[in-house]
């Protein structure tokens, strides 16, 4: 089993096993904007330590046997969105419309059928 050397801010260098290290990669639309961190509980002082990790550190930890948790980008974020963004007036119009509408589903069905 591989031994991973990490640095605790209080205790200095500590030796860890792959099971003691947790890597999390929060993916972004552009890979260079992804957030990568690794965490471990210090075996000496028992404090939780979180550190930033670049792609190379993630690769090395993965090679050592650490499981990687990947949080993917929702598919909706990759979709093309056209048109202008909604503004304050659009939200106000929606709020006023909702106040006067009793059967929301009937209204939406009628509008999409037109």
ChimeraX attribute file (.defattr): number of C-alpha atoms within 10 A of each C-alpha:
attribute: neighborCount
match mode: 1-to-1
recipient: residues
	/A:1	7
	/A:2	13
	/A:3	12
	/A:4	17
	/A:5	11
	/A:6	17
	/A:7	14
	/A:8	21
	/A:9	10
	/A:10	11
	/A:11	12
	/A:12	10
	/A:13	12
	/A:14	14
	/A:15	14
	/A:16	17
	/A:17	15
	/A:18	18
	/A:19	10
	/A:20	14
	/A:21	21
	/A:22	17
	/A:23	22
	/A:24	18
	/A:25	19
	/A:26	15
	/A:27	17
	/A:28	16
	/A:29	13
	/A:30	8
	/A:31	10
	/A:32	10
	/A:33	10
	/A:34	17
	/A:35	16
	/A:36	20
	/A:37	18
	/A:38	20
	/A:39	17
	/A:40	22
	/A:41	16
	/A:42	23
	/A:43	14
	/A:44	12
	/A:45	10
	/A:46	10
	/A:47	14
	/A:48	11
	/A:49	16
	/A:50	15
	/A:51	13
	/A:52	13
	/A:53	18
	/A:54	14
	/A:55	15
	/A:56	9
	/A:57	15
	/A:58	21
	/A:59	13
	/A:60	12
	/A:61	21
	/A:62	14
	/A:63	12
	/A:64	15
	/A:65	16
	/A:66	21
	/A:67	16
	/A:68	17
	/A:69	12
	/A:70	12
	/A:71	13
	/A:72	12
	/A:73	14
	/A:74	11
	/A:75	8
	/A:76	8
	/A:77	10
	/A:78	10
	/A:79	8
	/A:80	6
	/A:81	9
	/A:82	6
	/A:83	5
	/A:84	6
	/A:85	7
	/A:86	8
	/A:87	8
	/A:88	8
	/A:89	9
	/A:90	11
	/A:91	11
	/A:92	11
	/A:93	10
	/A:94	11
	/A:95	11
	/A:96	11
	/A:97	12
	/A:98	12
	/A:99	8
	/A:100	9
	/A:101	11
	/A:102	10
	/A:103	9
	/A:104	12
	/A:105	10
	/A:106	10
	/A:107	11
	/A:108	10
	/A:109	10
	/A:110	10
	/A:111	9
	/A:112	7
	/A:113	6
	/A:114	5
